[in-house]
Amino acid sequence: MASYSVVSASHSGEILVPLVGLLTLDTLWTEKVNSLVLSAFLYTTSSCVLGHREIQALEVSCDYEKNGCKWIGTVGTLDKHKALCGYAKVPCPKECWCNDLLKKELDFHLRNECLNRDYSCEHCGMKDTYCVIHSHYSECEKKMVLCSNAPLCHVFIERGKVASHLRESCDYTEVYCKYASIGCEEKRLRMHMKQHEENSELHLTMALDKIVELNKFTLSPEKKQRSITFKLNGFSLKTGPHRFQPFFTSPSGYKINFFVYHNGEGTHLSLFFEVLHGPYDDALEWPLKANFTVELLNQLADCNHCVRNFKFDEDKDYCNPGGQGYGYDKFIPLSKLSCDEIENTHYLKDDVLYFRVTVDIIHQKPWLDHTHT
């Protein structure tokens, strides 16, 4: 094979001069002379026609040999090969984290690996990138999931129907007795509730007691207002919160819990309300909007009661079932519970306190209140 010497392009005349034994093609590549450098010298002149043709026929390897390409061809076919070479490094056209893919791996990457590849949810058909759909699986309402009462309940159901399944048909959901509105507080698994509800004698007694209880309430059709009086015996013996029996704001209204602390803040009587889950929640308006009035009753005369007002009218946690209690940490100093002859008050008498609670429901759609059917 003929040998060539690479001469500086600044010299005039021919820059490729035949020499014998000075520089072979092997030494060109051994000395890491890049093919682009070689091509620059190849095409700067056409005056040495013989040398140009011979160099075009020289045997070379691919520039991407370091990436694994084993192609060997001529200088003349190198550019064409490089345009198609599968070992060239390319970035992902979907702009994911892969920026140095081999061209031959690009198709597989776009079909199986790229986080930004087109993808669709196998459950609901939603289309987006793989990354978005992968996150969507955790909330897809069409995906089949096991009932949240597992392992007792083995029903598989669409995620979007789980709530209605639990509410209406799951045998392992705890439910209130259908006679809750007359005071029955029984709560059992649905599969056992029917037996309890068939106890007609028990519920008839409760119904009669409810009639008596309703006579204690003052009910205004216009304001939807209720008042009830609570008696707390043995006040000085209480060490923690005392919870009265939960009450309903109306026969089919909100279920409320009222409780007091004997020694709130160390110096005061504290009291709070909680909105509980009740049997009529699905038919009620949420969040609860109501005015609560609490009176610690004076046991000497029907005056000088200790009165505080609470307003539930914001979309806060305590205005919804299961939220935290809301009330007063410092309702009244403990020192003021005993007899005060000057103010003519005596709230704590014979270790007993009386509270009167009035609830005034604020309807969010008052124009529908008096609709007749």
C-alpha positions as CSV (number, residue, x, y, z in Angstrom):
1,M,0.0,0.0,0.0
2,A,1.3,3.5,-0.8
3,S,2.3,5.8,2.0
4,Y,1.4,9.5,2.3
5,S,2.7,12.4,4.3
6,V,0.2,15.0,5.6
7,V,1.5,18.5,4.7
8,S,0.3,21.8,6.2
9,A,-2.5,23.4,4.2
10,S,-0.7,26.8,4.3
11,H,1.8,25.5,1.7
12,S,0.9,26.4,-1.9
13,G,0.6,23.7,-4.5
14,E,-0.2,20.1,-3.8
15,I,-0.5,19.2,-0.2
16,L,-0.5,15.4,-0.5
17,V,2.9,14.1,-1.6
18,P,3.6,10.4,-2.2
19,L,6.4,9.2,0.1
20,V,7.5,5.7,0.8
21,G,7.7,4.3,4.4
22,L,6.9,7.6,6.2
23,L,3.3,7.4,7.3
24,T,1.0,4.4,6.7
25,L,-2.8,4.4,7.3
26,D,-2.2,2.2,10.4
27,T,0.1,4.8,12.0
28,L,-2.5,7.5,11.2
29,W,-5.1,5.7,13.3
30,T,-2.6,4.5,15.9
31,E,-1.6,8.1,16.4
32,K,-5.3,8.9,16.8
33,V,-5.6,11.1,13.7
34,N,-9.4,11.7,13.6
35,S,-11.2,10.9,10.3
36,L,-12.6,14.4,10.2
37,V,-9.0,15.8,10.3
38,L,-8.1,13.4,7.5
39,S,-11.1,14.4,5.4
40,A,-10.2,18.1,5.9
41,F,-6.9,17.5,4.2
42,L,-8.5,15.2,1.6
43,Y,-10.9,17.8,0.3
44,T,-8.8,20.9,0.4
45,T,-7.3,20.1,-3.0
46,S,-8.2,18.1,-6.0
47,S,-4.9,18.7,-7.8
48,C,-3.5,15.3,-6.8
49,V,-6.0,13.2,-8.5
50,L,-4.2,9.9,-8.0
51,G,-3.6,10.6,-4.3
52,H,-7.3,11.6,-3.7
53,R,-8.6,8.4,-5.3
54,E,-6.2,6.2,-3.4
55,I,-7.1,7.8,-0.1
56,Q,-10.9,7.4,-0.8
57,A,-10.2,3.7,-1.1
58,L,-8.3,3.5,2.1
59,E,-9.7,1.1,4.7
60,V,-10.9,2.8,7.9
61,S,-13.1,2.0,11.0
62,C,-16.1,3.9,12.2
63,D,-15.8,7.0,14.5
64,Y,-18.2,5.2,16.9
65,E,-16.0,2.2,17.3
66,K,-15.6,3.2,21.0
67,N,-19.4,2.7,21.3
68,G,-19.2,-0.8,20.0
69,C,-19.4,-0.3,16.2
70,K,-17.4,-2.9,14.3
71,W,-17.9,-1.5,10.8
72,I,-14.8,-1.3,8.6
73,G,-15.0,0.3,5.2
74,T,-13.4,2.9,2.9
75,V,-12.8,6.6,3.5
76,G,-15.2,7.2,0.7
77,T,-18.1,5.4,2.4
78,L,-17.5,6.6,5.9
79,D,-19.9,9.6,5.9
80,K,-22.7,7.5,4.5
81,H,-22.1,4.9,7.1
82,K,-22.0,7.4,10.0
83,A,-25.4,8.8,8.9
84,L,-26.9,5.4,9.5
85,C,-24.7,4.0,12.2
86,G,-26.7,2.6,15.1
87,Y,-23.8,3.3,17.5
88,A,-24.1,7.1,17.2
89,K,-25.2,8.8,20.4
90,V,-28.5,10.7,20.2
91,P,-30.8,12.4,22.7
92,C,-34.4,11.2,23.3
93,P,-36.7,13.2,21.1
94,K,-39.3,13.1,23.9
95,E,-36.9,15.1,26.1
96,C,-36.8,12.6,28.9
97,W,-33.7,12.0,31.1
98,C,-31.9,9.9,28.4
99,N,-29.5,12.2,26.4
100,D,-26.9,9.7,25.3
101,L,-28.8,6.8,23.7
102,L,-27.3,4.7,21.0
103,K,-29.3,5.2,17.8
104,K,-30.0,1.5,17.5
105,E,-31.7,1.5,20.9
106,L,-33.9,4.6,20.3
107,D,-36.9,2.7,19.0
108,F,-36.9,0.3,22.0
109,H,-36.5,3.2,24.4
110,L,-39.4,5.1,22.9
111,R,-41.7,2.0,23.1
112,N,-40.6,0.6,26.5
113,E,-38.5,3.0,28.6
114,C,-39.2,6.6,27.9
115,L,-41.1,8.3,30.8
116,N,-42.6,10.8,28.2
117,R,-43.8,8.1,25.8
118,D,-47.5,8.1,24.8
119,Y,-49.4,5.8,27.1
120,S,-53.0,5.1,28.0
121,C,-54.7,3.8,31.2
122,E,-55.7,0.2,30.7
123,H,-58.7,0.7,33.0
124,C,-60.3,3.9,31.9
125,G,-58.6,4.7,28.6
126,M,-57.2,8.1,29.7
127,K,-54.3,9.1,27.4
128,D,-51.2,11.0,28.5
129,T,-47.5,10.3,29.0
130,Y,-46.3,7.2,30.8
131,C,-45.2,9.2,33.8
132,V,-48.6,10.9,34.2
133,I,-50.6,7.6,33.7
134,H,-48.4,5.8,36.2
135,S,-49.4,8.3,38.8
136,H,-53.0,8.2,37.7
137,Y,-53.2,4.5,38.5
138,S,-53.3,5.3,42.2
139,E,-56.5,7.3,41.8
140,C,-58.2,5.8,38.6
141,E,-61.8,5.3,39.5
142,K,-62.2,2.4,37.0
143,K,-59.4,0.4,38.4
144,M,-60.6,-2.8,40.2
145,V,-59.6,-2.7,43.9
146,L,-60.4,-4.8,47.0
147,C,-63.1,-3.5,49.3
148,S,-61.5,-1.4,52.1
149,N,-63.1,-3.8,54.6
150,A,-60.7,-6.5,53.5
151,P,-59.7,-9.1,54.6
152,L,-63.2,-9.6,55.9
153,C,-64.8,-8.5,52.6
154,H,-63.4,-10.1,49.5
155,V,-65.3,-8.1,46.9
156,F,-63.3,-6.5,44.0
157,I,-65.0,-3.4,42.8
158,E,-64.2,-0.3,40.7
159,R,-62.5,2.3,42.9
160,G,-65.1,4.9,42.1
161,K,-67.9,2.6,43.4
162,V,-66.2,1.6,46.7
163,A,-67.9,4.4,48.7
164,S,-71.4,3.4,47.6
165,H,-70.6,-0.3,48.2
166,L,-69.5,0.5,51.8
167,R,-72.5,2.7,52.3
168,E,-75.2,0.5,50.8
169,S,-74.3,-3.1,50.5
170,C,-71.0,-4.3,52.3
171,D,-71.9,-6.7,55.0
172,Y,-68.8,-5.8,56.9
173,T,-69.6,-2.0,57.2
174,E,-70.6,-0.8,60.6
175,V,-74.0,0.9,60.3
176,Y,-76.4,2.7,62.6
177,C,-79.7,1.2,63.5
178,K,-82.5,2.6,61.3
179,Y,-84.2,3.8,64.4
180,A,-81.4,6.2,65.3
181,S,-83.8,9.1,65.0
182,I,-85.7,8.0,68.0
183,G,-82.6,7.5,70.1
184,C,-81.2,4.0,69.3
185,E,-77.4,4.3,69.3
186,E,-76.8,0.7,68.3
187,K,-74.0,0.3,65.7
188,R,-73.2,-3.1,64.2
189,L,-71.9,-4.8,61.1
190,R,-74.6,-4.6,58.5
191,M,-74.9,-8.4,58.4
192,H,-75.9,-8.4,62.1
193,M,-78.1,-5.3,62.2
194,K,-81.2,-6.9,60.8
195,Q,-81.6,-9.1,63.8
196,H,-81.3,-6.1,66.1
197,E,-83.8,-4.0,64.1
198,E,-86.4,-6.7,64.5
199,N,-86.5,-6.1,68.2
200,S,-89.8,-4.1,68.0
201,E,-90.4,-4.0,71.7
202,L,-87.1,-2.2,72.3
203,H,-87.7,0.4,69.6
204,L,-91.3,1.0,70.6
205,T,-90.0,1.9,74.1
206,M,-87.5,4.2,72.6
207,A,-90.1,5.9,70.4
208,L,-92.2,6.6,73.5
209,D,-89.2,8.0,75.3
210,K,-88.4,10.2,72.2
211,I,-91.9,11.7,72.3
212,V,-91.3,12.7,75.9
213,E,-87.9,14.1,75.0
214,L,-89.3,16.1,72.1
215,N,-91.6,17.8,74.5
216,K,-88.6,19.3,76.2
217,F,-87.5,21.0,73.0
218,T,-88.6,24.4,71.8
219,L,-88.9,24.2,68.0
220,S,-89.4,27.2,65.8
221,P,-90.5,26.3,62.3
222,E,-89.0,29.5,61.0
223,K,-85.6,29.3,62.6
224,K,-85.3,25.6,62.9
225,Q,-84.1,26.1,66.5
226,R,-83.8,23.5,69.2
227,S,-83.0,23.8,72.9
228,I,-82.1,21.0,75.3
229,T,-80.9,21.0,79.0
230,F,-78.1,18.8,80.2
231,K,-77.4,17.9,83.8
232,L,-73.9,17.1,85.1
233,N,-73.8,15.3,88.4
234,G,-70.7,14.9,90.6
235,F,-68.8,17.7,88.9
236,S,-66.0,17.7,91.5
237,L,-65.4,14.0,90.9
238,K,-64.7,14.4,87.1
239,T,-61.1,14.2,86.2
240,G,-61.3,14.2,82.4
241,P,-63.8,15.2,79.7
242,H,-67.4,14.4,80.4
243,R,-69.4,13.6,77.3
244,F,-73.1,14.0,77.4
245,Q,-75.4,11.7,75.3
246,P,-75.2,12.9,71.7
247,F,-78.2,14.7,70.4
248,F,-79.8,15.6,67.0
249,T,-80.5,19.1,66.0
250,S,-83.9,17.9,64.6
251,P,-85.6,14.5,64.3
252,S,-83.6,13.9,61.1
253,G,-80.8,16.5,61.6
254,Y,-77.2,16.7,62.5
255,K,-75.7,14.5,65.2
256,I,-73.9,16.6,67.8
257,N,-71.7,15.7,70.8
258,F,-71.4,18.1,73.7
259,F,-68.7,17.7,76.3
260,V,-67.0,19.6,79.1
261,Y,-63.7,19.6,80.9
262,H,-63.7,20.0,84.7
263,N,-60.3,21.8,84.8
264,G,-59.6,23.3,81.4
265,E,-56.4,25.4,81.3
266,G,-56.0,24.6,84.9
267,T,-58.3,27.4,86.1
268,H,-61.5,27.3,84.0
269,L,-64.4,25.2,82.9
270,S,-64.0,24.3,79.2
271,L,-66.7,23.1,76.8
272,F,-66.8,22.0,73.2
273,F,-69.0,20.6,70.5
274,E,-68.2,17.9,68.0
275,V,-70.1,17.1,64.7
276,L,-70.5,13.3,64.6
277,H,-71.3,11.0,61.7
278,G,-75.0,10.4,61.8
279,P,-77.6,8.4,59.8
280,Y,-78.9,11.4,57.9
281,D,-75.6,12.8,56.7
282,D,-76.2,12.1,53.0
283,A,-79.4,14.2,53.0
284,L,-77.9,17.2,55.0
285,E,-76.1,20.3,53.7
286,W,-72.3,20.4,54.4
287,P,-70.4,22.0,55.9
288,L,-72.7,22.6,58.9
289,K,-73.8,26.2,59.3
290,A,-75.4,26.9,62.7
291,N,-75.4,29.2,65.7
292,F,-74.8,27.4,69.0
293,T,-75.7,29.1,72.3
294,V,-74.6,27.6,75.6
295,E,-75.9,28.8,78.9
296,L,-74.5,27.6,82.3
297,L,-77.7,28.0,84.3
298,N,-77.9,30.0,87.5
299,Q,-79.6,27.8,90.1
300,L,-80.8,30.7,92.2
301,A,-83.0,32.5,89.6
302,D,-83.8,32.5,85.9
303,C,-81.4,35.3,85.2
304,N,-77.6,36.0,85.2
305,H,-76.9,32.8,83.3
306,C,-73.4,32.5,81.9
307,V,-73.9,32.7,78.1
308,R,-71.5,32.0,75.2
309,N,-72.2,31.9,71.5
310,F,-70.5,29.6,68.9
311,K,-70.8,30.1,65.2
312,F,-70.3,27.3,62.7
313,D,-70.3,29.0,59.3
314,E,-67.0,28.3,57.6
315,D,-65.6,25.4,55.6
316,K,-63.5,24.3,58.6
317,D,-62.6,20.8,59.8
318,Y,-64.9,21.1,62.8
319,C,-67.9,21.9,60.6
320,N,-67.9,18.4,59.1
321,P,-68.4,14.9,60.6
322,G,-65.4,13.5,62.4
323,G,-63.7,16.9,62.8
324,Q,-62.1,18.2,65.9
325,G,-64.1,19.8,68.7
326,Y,-64.8,23.5,68.7
327,G,-65.6,25.6,71.7
328,Y,-64.2,27.6,74.6
329,D,-61.0,26.7,76.6
330,K,-62.0,29.3,79.2
331,F,-65.8,29.2,79.4
332,I,-65.9,30.4,83.0
333,P,-63.4,30.6,85.9
334,L,-63.8,27.8,88.4
335,S,-63.8,30.4,91.1
336,K,-67.1,31.8,89.8
337,L,-69.1,28.5,90.0
338,S,-69.8,28.8,93.7
339,C,-72.4,31.1,95.3
340,D,-72.0,34.8,94.7
341,E,-74.5,36.7,96.8
342,I,-73.7,40.1,95.3
343,E,-74.4,39.0,91.7
344,N,-77.1,36.6,92.9
345,T,-75.6,33.6,91.1
346,H,-74.9,30.0,92.1
347,Y,-73.9,27.8,89.2
348,L,-72.5,24.8,91.0
349,K,-75.0,23.7,93.7
350,D,-74.9,20.3,95.4
351,D,-72.0,19.4,93.0
352,V,-74.4,19.7,90.0
353,L,-74.2,21.9,86.9
354,Y,-77.0,22.6,84.4
355,F,-76.3,23.5,80.8
356,R,-78.9,24.7,78.2
357,V,-77.8,24.3,74.6
358,T,-79.7,26.0,71.8
359,V,-79.0,25.2,68.1
360,D,-80.1,27.5,65.3
361,I,-79.5,25.9,61.9
362,I,-78.7,28.3,59.2
363,H,-80.1,26.8,56.0
364,Q,-77.9,27.4,52.9
365,K,-81.0,27.2,50.6
366,P,-83.8,28.9,52.6
367,W,-85.9,29.4,49.5
368,L,-86.4,25.6,49.4
369,D,-87.3,25.2,53.1
370,H,-91.1,25.4,52.7
371,T,-91.5,23.4,49.5
372,H,-94.6,21.1,49.5
373,T,-94.8,17.7,47.8
